[in-house]
Every structure is written in C-alpha cells, then in structure tokens.
C-alpha cells in the first residue's frame, strides 16, 4: 500500500467539522426486546448481530435506517475490496449516503484512507451513525457532514481533488419492483436513479451499492468510454445481499 497524504480540501474540512457533534434524538432507538420493535422491522432486529456485531454495546438506529444499513460482514468485505482496488493515489473516500454508519465504519476500520467523509442529510440518522462509530472506536477518524449529497458535492466541487477521491454510494432502493422483479430497473430507483447518482460523481472513481437483481445492461452503460465496470455480488450465509458496481472515473 502506498503512502497516503491528506489533500488541502480534506484538511480544511477536518478543521471545520471535527468538533461537530450530533446528539442522539428521540428518533434514535436501541431496542432491547422484540416487543419494542415495530412489526415492519422485526425481521431486521432479529438479524441485529449480523448488522452490527456490537449491537449490545448501545448501537442506535432510527426505524427507517434498519432498511438501508449494510450488514457488517458485507460492509467489511466491500471496504476491503474498495481499498484493494483503489490506486495508492486515492486517499479520500466519501460515503455520500452514510446512513447509520455501517459502511462508513468499515472504511474507517480498514485503515486505508487518510480521510473518511460521511454525508447524511437526516439529522437523527447521522447522529446514530456518529454514535455507532464511537462504539467501534472510529468516530473521530470520520468527518461527519449533515447535508444532502447532491448539495455537498456541488458546493464543494472546487475543493474536492477528484484524482485523490473515491465516492461510495449506497442509495435508497425505493421504487417499484426492487424486491419482486427478476431484473430491477435502476431508472425506477427512488428518490435518485443510478444514472443521476453516477452523473453527480462521474469525474471520480465510484462504487455503487445496488440491489442484487440490478439490470447489468444499465450498469454497463455507466462505463466511461474505453473503460469497464467491475460488478461484484456480495453474499452472506449463502445468499446474495447486494452487488457493487466499481466504476472508474471518466476522463476529463
């Protein structure tokens, strides 16, 4: 692994944001018994130790966050693969849909990155993510940004060093057919389609965490001219949980 250094914009962002703490809100919960859990998230609560192995140490989640958090073994494997596949010149990773912290924590634990930036627009969810990262001992290694990712990347476009940065995106999968279709249409993913997300970060290497049944033809169309997209299926207990499309940056 090559030596890593922090870019100018990364240092500025650390100085601006390292003291920003997001206290847990009334929407952040640590459920200890199934009777406390809404019926629609009970199956996820029963899998809580696969989602966060340190759940009993005080992991907090909003009710909506249960649907989107990456299981810990998958998050760790994705973090390993992203670290291994990125050139030494890449020193910053930005998780633009950080949620309750599953992937962000794994990136920080990998020790690969000079800076890990977590962007999450929901104040309660980012509070959970920051709190959960503290349980894993890495909260102070992460820059926490409470903002919409489209706004954050647009406003900071002049500061972000594209040649040093990798984008990780695990967006909401809402939309018709995500669970039932044999092949999932990525144009129906809501509120953001895969195409919209890739357009936002196309000048940087990016990794898109998508439904396991995603249309590979649509993913292939995201490849920059003359380059290829690598698609990896991630499994747990013999079943695919999701895929990640590793997309190289477009040539300026």
Backbone bond lengths (Angstrom), bond angles and torsions (degrees), N, CA, C in turn:
res aa  C-N    CA-C-N  psi(-1)  N-CA   C-N-CA  omega(-1)  CA-C   N-CA-C  phi
1 X - - - 1.465 - - 1.518 109.45 -
2 X 1.342 116.27 134.83 1.449 120.03 -178.46 1.514 112.07 -74.85
3 X 1.319 115.55 162.68 1.462 120.98 177.26 1.526 109.09 -69.44
4 X 1.336 116.75 138.10 1.446 120.26 -178.62 1.514 110.52 -110.36
5 X 1.336 115.50 145.20 1.460 121.69 176.80 1.511 108.41 -132.91
6 X 1.314 116.93 152.88 1.448 120.53 -179.94 1.517 110.26 -84.40
7 X 1.323 115.76 136.78 1.456 120.23 177.44 1.520 109.86 -76.11
8 X 1.343 116.21 165.58 1.453 120.56 -178.76 1.517 111.76 -59.51
9 X 1.340 116.63 -43.86 1.450 118.63 -177.16 1.510 111.04 -67.91
10 X 1.339 116.88 -31.92 1.463 119.79 -180.00 1.522 110.07 -65.01
11 X 1.335 116.70 -43.94 1.461 120.12 179.55 1.520 110.23 -62.42
12 X 1.336 117.31 -43.40 1.457 120.16 178.48 1.520 111.12 -59.21
13 X 1.342 116.49 -44.14 1.459 119.75 -178.11 1.515 111.50 -66.72
14 X 1.344 118.33 -36.98 1.454 120.45 177.68 1.516 109.97 -61.45
15 X 1.347 116.60 -46.66 1.452 120.17 -178.32 1.527 111.41 -62.13
16 X 1.343 116.16 -34.23 1.452 120.57 -177.87 1.521 112.24 -76.87
17 X 1.333 117.13 -33.86 1.454 120.06 -166.66 1.519 116.30 -117.43
18 X 1.330 120.12 -8.10 1.443 119.94 -172.29 1.524 112.58 -65.67
19 X 1.356 118.60 -26.21 1.449 120.57 -179.22 1.524 112.60 -90.66
20 X 1.338 117.19 -2.70 1.462 120.60 -178.44 1.522 109.96 -75.43
21 X 1.313 116.24 114.81 1.459 121.60 177.37 1.518 108.65 -111.62
22 X 1.313 116.28 142.57 1.450 122.29 179.74 1.527 108.45 -116.23
23 X 1.321 117.57 100.04 1.468 120.32 -178.71 1.530 111.41 -63.16
24 X 1.305 116.48 147.08 1.458 121.00 175.22 1.522 109.76 -59.45
25 X 1.317 116.19 143.59 1.459 121.90 -179.03 1.519 109.76 -109.79
26 X 1.318 115.28 178.90 1.467 120.20 179.33 1.523 112.09 -66.90
27 X 1.336 116.58 -13.47 1.471 120.24 177.60 1.522 112.85 -89.67
28 X 1.322 117.47 -2.37 1.466 122.53 179.12 1.527 108.59 -97.07
29 X 1.327 115.92 125.63 1.466 119.27 -173.24 1.528 111.39 -129.31
30 X 1.324 114.82 146.76 1.459 122.00 167.36 1.524 106.61 -120.54
31 X 1.318 115.70 97.06 1.459 120.35 -177.31 1.525 110.07 -80.89
32 X 1.320 115.72 132.63 1.471 120.75 -179.07 1.513 113.08 -111.45
33 X 1.334 117.09 -9.73 1.462 120.36 179.50 1.521 108.99 -145.89
34 X 1.314 116.14 144.06 1.459 120.67 -175.77 1.520 112.15 -59.17
35 X 1.314 117.79 -26.04 1.462 120.65 -179.90 1.534 112.14 -65.67
36 X 1.328 117.03 -18.18 1.462 121.46 179.16 1.532 112.44 -85.65
37 X 1.328 115.85 -11.40 1.458 121.71 -166.50 1.517 110.93 -100.71
38 X 1.321 116.78 133.86 1.461 121.14 175.58 1.519 111.29 -60.10
39 X 1.320 115.47 148.20 1.466 119.65 -174.78 1.529 112.73 -58.29
40 X 1.346 116.36 -33.03 1.462 119.77 -174.96 1.521 113.62 -75.52
41 X 1.332 118.28 -13.16 1.469 119.61 178.17 1.528 112.48 -118.22
42 X 1.326 116.61 7.45 1.466 118.78 -177.92 1.525 112.39 -62.11
43 X 1.331 117.16 -37.98 1.474 118.42 -178.77 1.525 110.76 -65.57
44 X 1.335 117.18 -32.11 1.457 120.45 177.57 1.531 110.40 -73.47
45 X 1.316 116.27 -38.29 1.467 119.91 177.98 1.524 110.63 -62.13
46 X 1.317 116.99 -38.18 1.468 119.82 177.93 1.535 111.44 -65.10
47 X 1.332 117.32 -20.84 1.465 122.49 177.90 1.528 111.61 -99.66
48 X 1.317 117.61 16.82 1.468 122.10 -169.60 1.521 113.89 -58.18
49 X 1.336 117.82 -33.02 1.472 119.04 -178.35 1.526 111.63 -77.18
50 X 1.340 116.91 -20.31 1.466 119.90 171.82 1.517 110.83 -79.05
51 X 1.317 116.16 -26.81 1.459 120.57 179.44 1.527 110.17 -79.74
52 X 1.330 115.73 -49.98 1.466 122.10 174.38 1.528 107.93 -136.29
53 X 1.323 117.19 112.50 1.465 120.17 -178.42 1.527 111.63 -63.97
54 X 1.337 116.99 -23.41 1.455 121.34 -179.46 1.530 111.43 -99.66
55 X 1.318 116.42 28.16 1.462 120.87 -176.42 1.523 112.11 -52.97
56 X 1.322 117.30 -43.87 1.465 120.43 -175.58 1.528 113.27 -68.24
57 X 1.332 117.02 -11.55 1.465 120.09 178.11 1.526 112.23 -80.36
58 X 1.341 116.34 -0.45 1.457 119.15 175.32 1.507 115.47 117.73
59 X 1.344 117.17 23.86 1.453 120.46 177.08 1.529 110.03 -57.75
60 X 1.337 116.01 134.26 1.455 121.55 177.61 1.529 110.39 -117.93
61 X 1.330 114.67 144.98 1.464 121.04 178.77 1.519 108.46 -142.60
62 X 1.320 116.40 149.49 1.458 119.03 163.91 1.526 106.86 -80.06
63 X 1.312 117.24 161.82 1.464 119.02 -178.67 1.525 111.55 -62.07
64 X 1.336 117.64 -39.50 1.462 120.25 179.60 1.524 112.10 -68.30
65 X 1.334 117.48 -30.59 1.468 120.71 -175.96 1.524 112.15 -64.99
66 X 1.322 117.58 -25.76 1.465 119.83 178.89 1.521 112.42 -57.75
67 X 1.325 116.68 -31.42 1.466 120.51 -175.96 1.526 112.69 -74.69
68 X 1.329 117.24 -22.76 1.450 119.01 -170.95 1.513 116.35 -114.04
69 X 1.321 118.58 -7.48 1.462 119.71 -175.01 1.531 110.28 -74.22
70 X 1.323 116.35 139.45 1.459 122.03 178.85 1.525 109.92 -80.36
71 X 1.339 118.64 129.68 1.465 119.89 176.99 1.525 111.02 -55.41
72 X 1.313 116.31 142.00 1.463 121.25 -172.78 1.532 114.11 -55.03
73 X 1.339 120.48 -45.64 1.470 118.65 179.55 1.528 112.65 -61.23
74 X 1.321 116.62 -36.50 1.465 120.15 178.14 1.528 110.25 -70.22
75 X 1.335 116.47 -44.13 1.466 120.16 178.69 1.522 111.20 -59.06
76 X 1.318 116.79 -41.29 1.469 120.32 179.63 1.524 111.62 -65.58
77 X 1.328 116.62 -39.96 1.464 119.95 179.62 1.522 111.28 -68.85
78 X 1.328 116.28 -40.76 1.472 119.73 176.42 1.520 110.31 -61.76
79 X 1.330 116.53 -43.16 1.470 120.29 179.16 1.522 110.65 -61.40
80 X 1.323 117.12 -41.09 1.471 121.51 178.42 1.526 110.48 -62.69
81 X 1.344 115.60 -46.40 1.462 119.75 -177.10 1.526 111.82 -67.43
82 X 1.341 116.58 -39.74 1.457 119.26 179.29 1.521 110.63 -65.33
83 X 1.325 116.75 -40.22 1.462 120.69 178.22 1.524 110.73 -63.68
84 X 1.332 116.45 -43.55 1.464 121.09 -176.24 1.525 112.63 -70.30
85 X 1.327 115.92 -32.46 1.464 119.48 -175.07 1.522 113.13 -88.70
86 X 1.319 118.11 -13.10 1.466 121.55 -178.46 1.524 110.49 -88.47
87 X 1.306 115.92 139.25 1.460 119.58 -179.76 1.530 109.97 -68.31
88 X 1.346 117.19 156.44 1.469 120.03 179.48 1.523 113.77 -57.47
89 X 1.321 117.40 -21.29 1.463 120.27 179.70 1.522 112.28 -71.28
90 X 1.326 116.18 -16.48 1.466 120.21 178.41 1.527 108.43 -86.14
91 X 1.329 116.22 115.34 1.459 120.52 -174.36 1.526 113.79 -120.68
92 X 1.329 116.48 -8.30 1.466 121.25 -177.19 1.523 109.18 -126.28
93 X 1.322 116.87 133.23 1.456 121.03 172.80 1.524 108.24 -120.07
94 X 1.322 115.76 131.59 1.466 121.55 178.25 1.515 108.53 -113.89
95 X 1.326 116.23 116.61 1.459 122.59 175.82 1.528 106.37 -91.29
96 X 1.327 117.25 104.31 1.463 119.59 -168.61 1.528 113.91 -87.18
97 X 1.322 117.32 -7.48 1.473 121.39 170.89 1.526 106.64 -130.16
98 X 1.319 116.68 69.64 1.467 120.79 -166.83 1.520 113.66 -68.29
99 X 1.318 118.08 -29.04 1.457 120.17 178.31 1.518 112.70 57.15
100 X 1.325 115.48 -140.83 1.467 121.15 -177.97 1.516 113.13 -83.30
101 X 1.350 117.26 8.19 1.451 120.03 167.37 1.509 118.20 103.61
102 X 1.325 118.53 0.73 1.465 119.75 -174.82 1.520 114.21 -53.67
103 X 1.323 117.28 -55.55 1.462 120.51 -179.33 1.529 111.98 -73.13
104 X 1.318 116.68 -39.58 1.463 120.38 -179.06 1.521 110.77 -58.94
105 X 1.307 116.68 -43.99 1.467 121.24 178.96 1.524 110.11 -60.67
106 X 1.325 116.86 -43.45 1.468 120.68 -179.87 1.517 111.31 -63.03
107 X 1.330 117.72 -39.96 1.467 120.54 177.67 1.526 110.72 -62.31
108 X 1.331 116.47 -43.58 1.463 119.99 179.98 1.528 111.24 -66.31
109 X 1.318 116.81 -41.45 1.465 120.82 -179.90 1.527 112.48 -65.46
110 X 1.330 117.15 -25.10 1.469 119.94 -178.07 1.524 112.06 -66.47
111 X 1.322 116.82 -24.75 1.461 120.25 -179.11 1.511 114.32 70.91
112 X 1.317 116.94 8.35 1.469 121.29 -174.53 1.533 113.27 -81.18
113 X 1.347 116.68 -28.14 1.453 120.21 -166.25 1.522 112.25 -106.47
114 X 1.330 116.12 139.40 1.460 120.29 174.25 1.514 110.43 -67.58
115 X 1.325 116.14 -31.65 1.457 119.88 176.37 1.517 110.60 -147.19
116 X 1.335 114.42 137.49 1.455 122.87 173.36 1.527 106.75 -115.98
117 X 1.330 116.10 124.76 1.463 121.56 179.78 1.520 108.27 -114.63
118 X 1.328 115.78 129.92 1.468 121.86 179.62 1.520 108.88 -113.64
119 X 1.321 116.61 120.45 1.463 122.00 179.61 1.523 108.56 -111.46
120 X 1.312 117.09 125.25 1.468 122.24 -179.81 1.523 108.06 -149.35
121 X 1.335 116.61 128.32 1.470 119.72 -173.66 1.522 113.66 -84.75
122 X 1.318 118.27 -21.10 1.464 120.86 -178.27 1.524 110.08 -87.56
123 X 1.344 117.44 121.01 1.458 121.23 -174.60 1.535 111.81 -62.67
124 X 1.306 118.24 -39.25 1.466 120.42 179.81 1.524 111.14 -69.14
125 X 1.316 116.28 -39.02 1.470 120.04 -178.40 1.519 110.74 -68.56
126 X 1.334 117.23 -43.08 1.475 118.33 179.33 1.528 110.25 -66.08
127 X 1.338 117.34 -32.04 1.463 120.21 175.61 1.526 110.28 -62.79
128 X 1.329 116.38 -41.09 1.469 119.78 175.87 1.523 110.93 -63.07
129 X 1.341 116.66 -45.22 1.456 120.32 -178.90 1.514 112.28 -60.79
130 X 1.316 116.51 -44.61 1.462 120.75 179.57 1.528 110.83 -64.74
131 X 1.328 115.81 -43.66 1.466 120.52 177.86 1.530 110.91 -62.24
132 X 1.320 117.40 -44.72 1.460 121.05 -178.79 1.526 111.38 -65.06
133 X 1.334 116.19 -37.68 1.463 119.56 177.32 1.527 111.02 -63.81
134 X 1.335 116.97 -33.30 1.469 119.85 177.98 1.521 110.89 -66.55
135 X 1.322 117.12 -32.40 1.471 120.60 177.55 1.530 109.99 -65.47
136 X 1.323 116.66 -35.06 1.466 121.55 178.29 1.528 112.16 -87.62
137 X 1.328 117.15 0.51 1.456 121.47 174.52 1.508 115.93 78.91
138 X 1.354 117.54 20.76 1.467 118.83 -175.74 1.527 113.43 -127.13
139 X 1.325 118.72 9.15 1.466 119.67 -175.36 1.524 112.00 -59.12
140 X 1.348 116.66 -38.17 1.464 119.43 -178.34 1.520 112.62 -77.80
141 X 1.316 117.85 -2.32 1.466 121.51 174.80 1.527 111.76 -95.47
142 X 1.322 116.39 2.84 1.458 122.36 -175.01 1.527 109.52 -121.86
143 X 1.327 116.81 135.89 1.456 122.06 172.00 1.523 107.81 -91.59
144 X 1.331 116.46 120.58 1.467 122.06 -174.20 1.527 109.63 -100.88
145 X 1.331 115.85 124.55 1.457 122.11 -177.48 1.527 109.10 -121.43
146 X 1.324 116.55 114.44 1.470 121.30 177.27 1.527 108.27 -90.65
147 X 1.329 115.20 91.38 1.465 120.11 -175.33 1.524 108.33 -164.06
148 X 1.304 116.02 161.18 1.458 121.68 170.58 1.524 108.55 -72.31
149 X 1.322 116.68 136.63 1.465 119.02 -174.04 1.528 112.64 -64.55
150 X 1.325 117.74 -34.31 1.462 119.87 178.47 1.528 109.69 -64.67
151 X 1.317 116.39 -42.35 1.462 120.67 177.72 1.519 110.98 -65.13
152 X 1.332 116.83 -46.22 1.466 120.84 -176.29 1.533 111.39 -61.78
153 X 1.327 117.43 -48.42 1.461 119.75 -177.10 1.530 111.43 -69.48
154 X 1.319 117.22 -32.95 1.463 120.14 179.12 1.527 111.37 -70.66
155 X 1.324 116.40 -48.38 1.460 121.22 -177.96 1.531 111.01 -64.46
156 X 1.341 117.24 -35.58 1.464 121.58 -175.78 1.526 113.37 -98.65
157 X 1.322 116.98 15.47 1.467 119.78 -175.48 1.525 113.19 -59.68
158 X 1.320 117.01 -31.21 1.464 119.14 -178.77 1.530 112.06 -79.11
159 X 1.337 117.19 -17.58 1.462 121.09 179.68 1.522 112.57 -92.47
160 X 1.318 115.88 -31.35 1.462 119.64 -174.30 1.522 110.07 -73.44
161 X 1.320 114.94 124.95 1.464 121.45 176.93 1.530 108.44 -87.42
162 X 1.324 115.81 98.83 1.460 120.56 -172.32 1.523 112.36 -58.32
163 X 1.340 116.47 -35.79 1.469 119.34 -177.25 1.527 112.22 -71.06
164 X 1.335 117.98 -12.23 1.466 121.50 -179.61 1.529 112.74 -107.37
165 X 1.331 116.47 -3.56 1.457 120.61 -166.22 1.518 112.73 -117.25
166 X 1.321 114.98 141.45 1.466 123.06 172.18 1.525 107.80 -119.24
167 X 1.329 116.24 136.31 1.461 122.02 177.41 1.524 109.33 -101.84
168 X 1.328 115.87 132.54 1.461 120.81 170.80 1.517 107.53 -115.61
169 X 1.327 116.13 130.19 1.465 120.28 -178.16 1.522 110.27 -130.96
170 X 1.318 115.41 118.31 1.458 122.32 172.69 1.525 106.83 -118.36
171 X 1.342 116.41 79.62 1.468 120.64 -171.34 1.525 111.94 -78.00
172 X 1.322 116.83 167.18 1.468 119.51 171.02 1.524 109.48 -59.67
173 X 1.318 116.10 143.96 1.460 120.51 -179.27 1.516 112.23 -101.82
174 X 1.311 117.77 14.15 1.463 120.82 -175.95 1.515 112.19 -53.96
175 X 1.312 114.86 152.59 1.452 119.57 -179.77 1.507 110.35 133.95
176 X 1.313 116.82 161.17 1.463 120.32 -177.77 1.519 112.21 -65.12
177 X 1.319 115.33 139.03 1.455 120.77 170.10 1.500 117.21 84.02
178 X 1.335 118.78 -0.61 1.461 119.28 -177.10 1.530 111.83 -57.68
179 X 1.331 117.03 -36.52 1.461 119.90 -179.69 1.525 113.03 -94.11
180 X 1.319 117.29 -29.04 1.466 119.71 -168.96 1.524 115.10 -102.51
181 X 1.326 118.27 -27.51 1.462 120.13 -176.19 1.518 111.93 -71.60
182 X 1.329 115.84 140.98 1.465 119.88 175.25 1.531 110.21 -65.13
183 X 1.320 115.99 -37.19 1.463 122.29 175.84 1.514 107.23 -127.43
184 X 1.336 116.18 120.93 1.464 120.59 -175.47 1.513 110.98 -87.55
185 X 1.329 115.88 128.38 1.457 123.61 179.26 1.523 109.03 -80.15
186 X 1.319 117.26 108.93 1.462 121.69 -176.31 1.528 113.02 -68.61
187 X 1.341 117.18 -14.39 1.458 120.04 176.48 1.523 111.97 -74.75
188 X 1.342 116.56 -17.06 1.467 120.32 180.00 1.522 112.03 -95.21
189 X 1.316 117.60 -1.85 1.460 120.80 179.39 1.527 108.68 -63.28
190 X 1.333 116.29 132.59 1.464 119.97 -174.22 1.530 110.62 -128.07
191 X 1.327 117.27 146.57 1.479 127.52 6.65 1.520 114.65 -84.29
192 X 1.339 118.42 -5.54 1.465 120.50 -178.91 1.520 109.31 -124.33
193 X 1.314 116.92 133.16 1.465 120.27 174.44 1.524 109.88 -78.76
194 X 1.328 115.55 160.70 1.464 119.74 177.68 1.528 110.55 -59.85
195 X 1.319 116.67 -36.27 1.466 120.93 -179.73 1.523 111.12 -64.56
196 X 1.337 117.24 -41.67 1.471 120.98 178.44 1.524 111.22 -63.36
197 X 1.323 115.82 -42.87 1.463 120.20 -178.48 1.524 110.16 -65.91
198 X 1.333 116.84 -44.79 1.454 119.38 -179.23 1.521 111.54 -64.65
199 X 1.328 117.40 -37.76 1.463 120.86 178.64 1.524 110.55 -59.78
200 X 1.338 116.13 -35.52 1.460 121.29 -179.38 1.523 112.25 -63.94
201 X 1.334 116.86 -35.20 1.466 119.66 -171.77 1.528 112.81 -123.42
202 X 1.307 118.74 22.19 1.460 122.54 -171.17 1.530 113.30 -65.53
203 X 1.345 118.24 -20.96 1.470 119.21 -179.79 1.525 111.71 -82.22
204 X 1.345 116.42 -0.91 1.461 121.44 177.56 1.525 109.54 -122.71
205 X 1.332 116.75 154.14 1.453 119.31 169.62 1.521 107.77 -58.57
206 X 1.318 116.73 138.49 1.462 117.88 179.52 1.521 110.53 -142.69
207 X 1.310 114.67 153.34 1.462 122.77 177.58 1.521 107.34 -124.64
208 X 1.331 116.73 120.82 1.454 122.20 -178.90 1.527 109.46 -105.70
209 X 1.326 116.24 122.47 1.462 123.52 178.89 1.522 107.25 -93.00
210 X 1.336 116.43 112.64 1.453 121.93 -167.25 1.530 111.98 -130.67
211 X 1.336 117.45 164.95 1.471 120.23 176.43 1.524 111.66 -56.51
212 X 1.315 115.74 146.02 1.473 121.09 -175.43 1.523 112.51 -63.57
213 X 1.335 117.84 -22.60 1.467 121.45 -178.99 1.531 112.49 -97.62
214 X 1.310 117.47 16.11 1.463 120.83 -177.24 1.525 112.04 -57.32
215 X 1.312 115.92 145.12 1.463 122.80 -179.04 1.534 109.29 -68.18
216 X 1.308 116.64 111.18 1.467 121.23 -177.25 1.526 111.91 -66.60
217 X 1.317 117.17 -26.30 1.473 119.85 177.68 1.529 110.38 -67.05
218 X 1.326 115.78 -38.44 1.463 118.87 177.38 1.526 111.15 -68.41
219 X 1.331 116.75 -38.17 1.463 120.38 177.37 1.524 110.29 -63.79
220 X 1.330 116.96 -42.25 1.466 121.04 -178.87 1.527 111.49 -59.86
221 X 1.323 116.91 -32.26 1.470 120.64 -179.57 1.523 112.39 -70.00
222 X 1.334 117.45 -13.55 1.463 120.93 178.19 1.530 112.18 -82.26
223 X 1.332 116.74 -9.51 1.463 120.02 -178.11 1.524 110.59 -67.55
224 X 1.325 117.89 132.51 1.474 120.31 174.45 1.524 109.84 -63.57
225 X 1.314 116.72 158.31 1.461 121.59 -179.81 1.524 110.67 -54.47
226 X 1.318 115.89 129.51 1.456 121.43 176.61 1.520 114.98 77.43
227 X 1.328 117.79 5.42 1.462 120.88 -178.89 1.524 110.38 -124.41
228 X 1.312 115.97 163.73 1.455 121.59 -177.60 1.525 110.79 -118.64
229 X 1.318 114.17 153.19 1.458 121.67 174.56 1.523 108.43 -101.47
230 X 1.331 116.37 132.60 1.460 120.56 174.25 1.522 108.10 -97.22
231 X 1.335 116.28 129.09 1.460 121.71 179.42 1.520 109.20 -115.79
232 X 1.322 116.21 126.95 1.467 121.86 -178.33 1.521 108.95 -123.54
233 X 1.331 116.28 128.75 1.462 121.62 173.37 1.530 108.42 -87.93
234 X 1.324 116.01 134.91 1.463 121.48 179.64 1.527 109.55 -111.88
235 X 1.325 114.34 123.33 1.463 120.80 -174.42 1.528 110.90 -114.69
236 X 1.321 114.55 155.07 1.454 121.63 174.56 1.513 107.92 -145.44
237 X 1.311 116.66 128.01 1.462 122.87 -178.34 1.528 110.83 55.36
238 X 1.335 115.88 40.98 1.454 121.79 174.12 1.514 116.15 81.23
239 X 1.331 118.03 2.44 1.462 120.94 -179.00 1.517 110.33 -125.30
240 X 1.326 115.78 139.18 1.456 120.39 177.72 1.522 109.57 -69.87
241 X 1.321 115.78 132.65 1.458 121.38 178.86 1.531 112.13 -100.59
242 X 1.312 115.68 -33.21 1.459 120.16 -176.62 1.516 108.22 -172.81
243 X 1.320 115.80 172.16 1.464 120.11 170.95 1.517 108.36 -123.98
244 X 1.319 114.86 158.15 1.462 120.91 172.99 1.519 108.38 -123.70
245 X 1.324 115.01 128.34 1.463 121.64 174.66 1.517 108.21 -98.32
246 X 1.332 116.45 114.92 1.463 122.36 179.04 1.530 107.41 -93.69
247 X 1.341 115.84 108.97 1.458 122.00 -170.94 1.534 109.60 -113.31
248 X 1.311 118.05 120.65 1.471 119.87 178.95 1.519 111.63 -70.38
249 X 1.319 115.58 157.61 1.454 120.88 -179.83 1.525 110.82 -66.00
250 X 1.318 114.76 146.85 1.457 120.01 173.75 1.529 109.28 -73.40
251 X 1.296 116.67 146.18 1.467 120.76 178.56 1.525 108.68 -71.05
252 X 1.332 117.82 127.38 1.480 120.67 -178.95 1.516 111.49 -57.56
